[in-house]
Amino acid sequence: MRPLAESIAGWLVDVGVLGKDPSDCALGNEPGYPAGPNFRSAIADPDRDGGFLTLWTNGVEVSAGRLVFHPGAGELGAVSCPRCSPARSS
């Protein structure tokens, strides 16, 4: 893991958004971090039931750098950056 990614992951673990121990809970070759006890503080709708917690692949791989993610099937939908610009569909 790159130093920036390690720093980000460490901070998210410290505040409880991510669990402490990486495991095979994320898609891909790298281990991922499971949801931590305070994961709801980092999501848009904290009142959701957290149903994803029952899934085997419910973790997060922390990456720093350029990365393209495609969900495979279906449309990803609009993507927006709150600091840069309004929603863009491509």
Secondary structure by P-SEA (a helix, b strand, c coil): ccaaaaaaaaaaaaaccccccccccccccbbbbcccccccccccccccccccccccccbbbbbccbbbbbcccccccbbbbccccccccc
